Amino acid sequence: MTLAALCSCSRLEPRDALLVWKNSDGTRDTMTVQLISCGDHLSLNVAKEDLMGVDTLVVLPEFAHAQAGEKGSWINPSGFVTYFKEGREGCFYRHKKHPLPIIGYDTPRGFYMGYLRSYRYDVATVSAARDGHYTFSTELPLVGIEPYEDFRMDFYLLEGEEATYSGMGRLYRRMQIDNGVIVPLKERVKTRPELKYVVENPEVRIRQCWKPVPTPVLDQTPENEPELRVKVTFERVKDIVDEMKKQGVKAELCLVGWNLKGHDGRFPTHLPPEPELGGEAALRDLIKYAQSNGFQIVPHICTCDAYKVSEDWDEADVAKYPDGSLSTHAVYGSGRMYNMCYKVAYEKNAQKLHDALVDLGFRGILYNDVYSIVPPTVCDDPAHPVNSKEAQMWGYKTFEDGARKLGGIASEGGYDHFASILDYCLYAIFSDSYENVNVKPMRDAYVPLWNIVYNGTILSCPISSCVNYTVKEPSIAMKQLEYGGHPTYYFYSAHRDDAANWMGGRTRTGVSKDLLCGTREELEEAVAAIKMGCDHLAEYGHLQYEFMEDHCELAPQVFRTVWSDGTELICNYTDKPYSYKDINVEPQGYKYLLK
């Protein structure tokens, strides 16, 4: 379908937008401008020079308004939906992280898709309800940011059957394909045997060892570093391989915590392989053993994080905030986590590490953590400054080098600034359950916008709680299928000592459970769960190659997914049967209508 068919390009009426300039001197200026007609869309352009000295630019198109009680919604770039409910006085939600650069405005005045053409890593979307009135603005904060290009945002009118979140996804996907950003998996696997293997087999991650999380030691040194918790040695991974072969399972294995001091041990230092797991000789032997038995095997690495306990720690390599302080990310097993400057990470560490991984024998879809679940890290160090656009470029270079040397690239999340090279993301949305996705103010629902855009081009687990989905309750397994997820498994996923195990713990019996391999019984049970994922791929795996063309709610808690080959899936989350095309869908059940 052409872009002209996906959007209305002949009936675009003039539309205005309110611009609010919050200036550095505390004053505010407002200006109403007419969006420029550009054939199939309307466009707003603010020159770089006009952004100088501005604290924040606020953009509020006239169709970004609604009255409480009106039909419609806002759809933010993560797929969160805000309905225009009555009685929500004073609610406010500011959302900064944007996996996609598209925004949905659905009101009785029309359905528009906003497309952030620049500063997409810097902007925030803001939903607000006041005096019975809803607004949905886009804000560009510029404090500490040197404007590096014009601000441009385009708006596409969608009508008829296209005026839905599915229509938004289809339009943006077509743009990405037409612009050469993404290539369907059907084409890519023709020259990518490592990728073809992953499309057709589950991803199995094995957390081998880690330090306590939350950590008892924030600032670690080799002398006060907490002891490792060793669960799966290199020799024990061979037992996993053997049991998989016995049960007829093929999978790509990803070793997590194979590196020095385990998962997130001493980044950016990775080598030597952790001695308590068996050391380098045992790792080389394992890699050969897995490959000789028909398994791809890859490592989990991270080239953008740094800990002070690392022997390669150098404060000069860390990204800096505008005031010169060190850029931080979180606290994990090795203490406070610092953000490496992406430029330094590529030039100083990543390329050498990739070469070392090749030497060890790894081959497959290399997993480099974090990059695709956060906006690119800005660095204000005068020795190696990068804005968000430049940081994305250096991150891309890191991914490109790893993919070229090892066979492909995977990362943690679904941010699509790496869409042109990313093969697989661990989860498109980060949350421990679908219920918790909507706990923020002004979040009323979640829709699979990302999946509509990228199913058929990038493999993904739809949400972090869908990891190990075949041992969880039926609703989680259904979401995995409903959103076209790639079967993803994780030995020792629940590794934290607190309740923040973001891959979820619910099971079919309602009891927290994980994939373990400490005993023969645990190993057999874990591999049996993975075998269920293999069986799903055997039956429905062809849908990994198809686009998700439509998704909608047929009735309360009954959803339909349609793929590009015509296959339909009906998921019934209610406690009553549902009839669709004379087919009965059982309560808490699903039915495929295969073509």
Phi, psi and omega in degrees: 000137182279164177298323180299326179283338184269345178218160182272111185251359184247352184236031181285117176271154178300142178225148180256163172220140175269127175251132177242125180254111174267109190270160182295337180272009178092352180274166177231141173238144176235150182208132173260124182237154176267129177295139185278130177282126181235047179083269184266006180202167172257150186223144173241130178227124176244120185297147179305320182297329181281355178264351181294135177075010182258135176283314183210137170255125179249128181245124182226091177297156183295336178272008176262031178235149174204157176262144177304134181095347178288155175283139177135191183190165163257144177235112184274171189295350176267355183095006177281139186245137174243118175270159185270066183287148173278156176080016180251057185288131174080006179287148186208135178217121179251123185240121186258327186272123188233097177300329180238154179265022184243150185224139180253130175242104184241102179225171175300347177275356180136167178246116179242144170254119174273142182230114179282108183273344179211163181054027186295337180274350187254338188279164172232149171256141185230117175259135181215145176232125182205134178054040178073015185234136179251140172228153181222098187253159172249127183243134175248099177283133185237007176295122181080002179247124173280115180308128185245356176193172175295151171271125181226133177221130180251156183226127183246129177275125177248137183226163177062225182292343180277348185276060179215171175295331175294320177297320174304310182298318180296319180296311181294322177299317179297322176299315181297321179289312182297329179274002177076015181286317182236151178232132182302148179303325180305324180276320186294324184289346181296331180240010185231082182298325179296320179291318179301319178301316183289321178302322190262002179219153180296161171260125181238114180261137183237107178278113190271318178199157182199162173268159184304138176228123359296151184279142173279351183232110184285313179253099189265148171231166176303338182278326183250010182298128179299155181289151177286148169256105185265124182242322187225099178289168177300323179293323180291329176299326176301322178296324176297316177302313181299316181292325177296315178299319181299321182267006177076033181255134167243145182196158166273128179262131177241118182276119180251122182086021175288338189279175182304123179066024167077196185302122184055038187294290182224041179304143010279359176290131176244325188255151006281164173305145187304120181301324182292345176271348181131345177082184188297316183299318180292325178294314178301319180295318178298314181302314179296320181296313180298315182294323180292340178261011173092016182252138165281144180219130185224163177259155167271123177231170172210117182256002181249000178250153180214143177236148181295338181287347181292140175291344177262009180300131175212113182305332180294338182275345186279142175297148182242148170281168181303332179275005177092353179286163184283137179283125182243162186236309185192188172236130182223203188299333181256018177098210182291132182262131180249150180271119172291144168297127184301325180294313179295318181302319179290311188286328188261325190240312194299314185296319178294321179295317179301318178298320180294323179294321176298318179297325178292336177112359180299145175203128179153210181267094184301134179257116176245113193291158165078312192317314189264014176245005179222158171296156178303141183282120176283140178234124180254017174291122182299342179281334179206061183287139173218133171279181186295324179293318178291323178299319178301320180297318180290324174297320178297319178300320178297314179296318182298317180295316179295318180295319181294322186275331186247343175123346180169177184220139176227159176209192195277321190232189187254013177304126190267018172287354172244020187300329185287349181231342185287132178263328187204141172237141186298320172204136180288328178231138183262107175193150182279352175196158176294328178297322183280353177299327189252032182278349181280156175300143176073006172261114182252339181199168173231135178237149186280058181300314180300317183293324177297322179289315196246351174301131184097353176231325178230128176286148180201153160271127191299322181208153188301330180288349178278353171298135183064034189299333184284353174253006182256176185295157187306326182296325178290316178299322179293320179298322177303315181284318182302323183262014174067033186290151174271128182304120185229130184232156185212111170290130181058051177291321182272076187262348183281156178271353176252193184272005187270042175276097194289353176270007172080161181225001183285147182228181179298332180265358182081003180258137180300133184209155182221173170269117183236166178213029181289333178233168177300318181295317179298318181296315181298319180293320179296314181293327176297323177294320178293323178301326177298323176293321175299319180295321176299317179296323179298325183269319187239006186298337178299337180288345174297335181270351186262152172285147169274108188272332182204147175214135179201165176261111182287324179205167180308119178066026171234120188238148176239133173243135179236129178259167188292344175270005179095353178296137176242148174229127177250124179246121183250105182267008182268178178261016178231152177296155178229134181256129179222120181051045179066016176250133182269125177254117185293156175303139181054037182224177182217158176218132171269139169249091187281144176260000000 
